[in-house]
Amino acid sequence: MPVNKLKLAALTLSMSIAFSSVARADDKKESDTLEGHRDKITSLALSADGKTLASSSADNTILLWDLGTKKSTRTLQANVNPVTAIAFAPDGATLASVSADKTATIWNVADGKQIVTIKGQAAGLLAVAYSSDGKYLATTAANGIIKLWDPKTGDELRSLQDGVNPVNALAFAPDGKTLASAGNDHTTILWNVADGKEIATLKGHTDNINALAFSSDGKTLASAGADRVVKLWNVASHEEVRSIQGHSDAVLSVAFSKDGKTLATGSADKTAKLWDTATGKERASFDRHTAAVTAVRLTPDGKTLITGSADRSIKLWSTGE
């Protein structure tokens, strides 16, 4: 065969292998799509054992999913307004939800029944979080007020802030001693859970903060903002460690892998991304949603990224781990 033809054949084979490799890698990413909600997904929660997924929606419902079968096992509904956020208790036996109708509800996961309903708050609720020991439930409202509750009785234990600006995000540190809150004043506040006093204010974002997450060792806090930036903070020193940029629109959700080496983000730019927390470099991007990615979670083994979207779907992706 002439030399030129050999070169052309080799080039064609090389391109074929390259395109084939890209296609296989792309096909590997998305493994399943979960459908059942009639409106946008507002929040995702994953049980500690990684077996049960809960999703909330603007359709006023919560769906429970068996991640082994990829099937919905139960529908929870008590609200007449969108469910804005959900959180599993550490033992996975109960699920907390908050709604735009100003109520918080504690659900029995096994039978889907309401255990506790908390009413009488002055504004719609935006975020909810359980402490690691299950003793505290934190909620925040559109009027900027953060409250701590006894999840077993629904009794109010403490009010941490009488604010003005909406607080969009809450996260308890793994030791349960610190609560982080953030919202439309562009700052993140660390609170002492025991006495309700402010520990520190973290400043750096230039727009509303939409999401917070602690690493599993409690040493790092991630904040995600409408300024399209994710910031990593040293919890002990209160200093900014890293600023991560790559999304082209507001970052709406953030989650750490269990080992803390990977950060997942979801954005209004319709993509989810994985980042190396040590370097801030992008490791992967997932772009098959047709609307904003409003929620992200990583399974405990780090092998699956779960995304919820305003397109009403939930997608499961292989991370390649």
ABEGO torsion letter per residue (X at the ends): XBAAAAAAAAAAAAAAAAAAAAAAAAAAABABBBBGBABBBABBBBBAAGABBBBBBAAGBBBBBBAAAGBBABBBBABABBBABBBBBAAGABBBBBBAAGBBBBBBAAAGBBABBBBGBABBBABBBBBAAGABBBBBBAAGBBBBBBAAAGBBABBABBBABBBABBBBBAAGABBBBBBAAGBBBBBBAAAGBBABBBBGBABBBABBBBBAAGABBBBBBAAGBBBBBBAAAGBBABBBBGBABBBABBBBBAAGABBBBBBAAGBBBBBBAAAGBBABBBAABABBBABBBBBAAGABBBBBBAAGBBBBBBAGX
